[in-house]
Amino acid sequence: MSKYLLPVILFFILTSFLFVGLYRDPTEVSSPLLGKPVPQFSLPRLADSEAMFSEDEFLGKVSLLNVWASWCVACREEHPVLTELAHRHEVILYGLNYKDDTADARQYLVEHGNPFLASAVDASGRIGIEWGVYGVPETFVIDKNGIIRYKHIGVITWRDAEEKLLPLIGQLQNETS
């Protein structure tokens, strides 16, 4: 009898963990960078490869960094939301073009509109790794001091923008440095 008891107990423990996992939000993955300064980097800008984009861009203002690529189907889905956020002027939006062909990325923004004040080119994906990027799209909220305050994995929907991003952005904009 006891030789069957251990497998049954292990089965119920495993089933319990799987059941709990069903009710977790996959966009809410913890990041070791939350509460820490953005990683140091220097990358060429998509619009002008002679100009550089660095972590200094984030200082003095609340901003979003959206990790995207022209080959990313999910990025196309969230693009209208990003465009509307940019038109509202509630937050500055930057892009990190991830593991993409520069010509394809430029063409993508011509065809779909460019919501980004600037977009950096991370052709190798090295900087994305330093940011803890799992894949595209991912979006980071960065405060006035260059501290990462929130990470969203996956497509940003209007619901995400209204319930999570915009309230946090408003709160961060009202904070004094």
C-alpha positions in Angstrom: 0.0 0.0 0.0 2.8 2.5 0.9 4.6 2.0 -2.4 1.6 3.6 -4.1 1.2 6.4 -1.7 4.3 8.4 -2.7 3.4 8.5 -6.5 -0.1 9.6 -5.6 1.1 12.4 -3.4 3.6 13.5 -6.0 0.9 13.5 -8.6 -1.3 15.8 -6.5 1.5 18.2 -5.7 2.4 18.5 -9.4 -1.2 18.9 -10.4 -1.6 21.7 -7.8 1.4 23.6 -9.2 0.0 23.2 -12.7 -3.5 24.3 -11.6 -2.1 27.5 -9.9 -0.1 28.3 -13.1 -3.3 28.4 -15.2 -4.4 31.5 -13.3 -1.2 33.5 -13.6 -0.9 36.3 -16.1 1.8 35.5 -18.6 2.5 39.2 -19.2 3.5 39.5 -15.5 6.9 37.9 -15.5 9.2 39.2 -12.8 12.3 41.0 -14.0 15.5 41.3 -12.0 15.9 44.8 -13.5 12.8 46.3 -11.9 13.8 49.1 -9.6 17.3 49.3 -11.2 18.8 51.7 -13.7 18.5 50.9 -17.3 21.6 49.0 -18.6 24.3 51.1 -20.2 24.4 50.8 -23.9 25.1 52.8 -27.1 23.5 51.8 -30.4 23.0 53.4 -33.7 19.6 55.0 -34.4 17.3 53.5 -36.9 16.7 56.8 -38.7 20.3 57.8 -38.8 23.0 55.2 -38.2 25.6 57.9 -37.6 23.7 59.1 -34.6 23.8 57.1 -31.4 21.1 56.2 -28.9 22.1 55.5 -25.3 20.6 55.2 -21.8 21.0 59.0 -21.4 17.8 59.4 -23.6 15.7 58.3 -20.6 16.9 60.8 -18.1 14.6 63.7 -17.0 11.3 62.3 -18.4 9.0 59.3 -18.0 9.3 57.1 -21.1 8.4 53.8 -22.6 10.9 51.5 -24.4 9.1 49.1 -26.8 11.2 46.2 -28.1 9.9 45.4 -31.6 10.8 44.0 -35.0 9.4 44.1 -38.5 9.2 40.3 -38.6 7.1 40.2 -35.4 3.4 39.4 -36.1 2.4 40.4 -32.5 4.2 43.8 -32.9 1.9 44.5 -35.8 -1.1 43.8 -33.5 0.1 46.3 -30.8 1.3 49.0 -33.2 -2.0 50.9 -33.4 -2.0 51.1 -29.6 1.6 52.5 -29.5 0.7 55.0 -32.3 -2.3 56.2 -30.3 -0.2 56.5 -27.1 2.3 58.6 -29.1 -0.4 60.9 -30.5 -1.8 61.5 -27.0 1.6 62.9 -25.9 1.1 61.4 -22.4 4.5 59.6 -22.6 7.6 59.6 -24.8 7.9 56.4 -26.7 11.3 54.9 -27.7 11.9 51.8 -29.7 14.5 49.0 -29.6 14.5 47.3 -33.0 15.5 43.8 -32.1 17.4 41.3 -34.3 16.0 42.9 -37.5 17.2 44.0 -40.9 17.5 47.8 -40.8 16.0 48.3 -44.2 13.0 46.1 -43.3 12.6 48.0 -40.0 12.6 51.4 -41.7 10.1 50.2 -44.3 7.9 48.8 -41.6 7.7 52.3 -39.9 7.0 54.0 -43.3 4.1 51.6 -43.9 2.6 51.5 -40.4 3.6 54.9 -39.0 6.4 55.7 -36.6 5.2 56.2 -33.0 8.8 56.4 -31.7 10.7 59.6 -30.9 13.8 57.5 -31.7 14.5 53.8 -32.2 17.8 52.1 -31.6 19.0 49.2 -33.7 20.0 46.1 -31.8 20.8 43.8 -34.8 22.7 41.2 -32.8 20.2 41.2 -29.9 23.0 41.7 -27.3 21.5 44.8 -25.7 18.1 43.1 -25.6 19.7 40.3 -23.6 21.1 42.9 -21.1 17.6 44.2 -20.7 16.3 40.7 -20.0 14.2 40.5 -23.2 12.6 37.1 -23.7 11.2 38.0 -27.1 9.2 40.6 -28.9 7.2 42.6 -28.2 8.2 43.7 -24.7 7.7 47.1 -23.2 9.5 48.9 -20.3 8.3 51.9 -18.3 11.2 54.0 -17.2 11.0 56.8 -14.7 12.7 60.3 -14.8 15.8 58.9 -13.2 16.3 56.2 -15.7 15.0 53.5 -13.4 13.0 50.6 -14.9 9.6 50.6 -13.1 7.6 48.1 -15.0 8.0 45.4 -17.7 5.2 44.2 -19.9 5.7 41.0 -21.9 3.7 40.5 -25.1 1.2 42.7 -26.9 0.0 45.9 -25.3 -3.8 46.1 -25.6 -5.9 49.2 -24.9 -6.9 47.5 -21.7 -3.2 47.1 -20.7 -2.6 50.7 -21.6 -5.5 52.1 -19.6 -5.3 49.8 -16.6 -1.6 49.4 -16.1 0.6 51.7 -18.2 -1.2 55.1 -18.2 -1.9 55.1 -14.4 1.7 54.2 -13.7 3.0 56.8 -16.1 0.8 59.5 -14.5 2.0 58.5 -11.1 5.7 58.7 -12.2 5.2 62.0 -13.9 3.8 63.5 -10.7 6.7 62.3 -8.6 9.4 64.8 -7.9 13.0 63.6 -8.5 
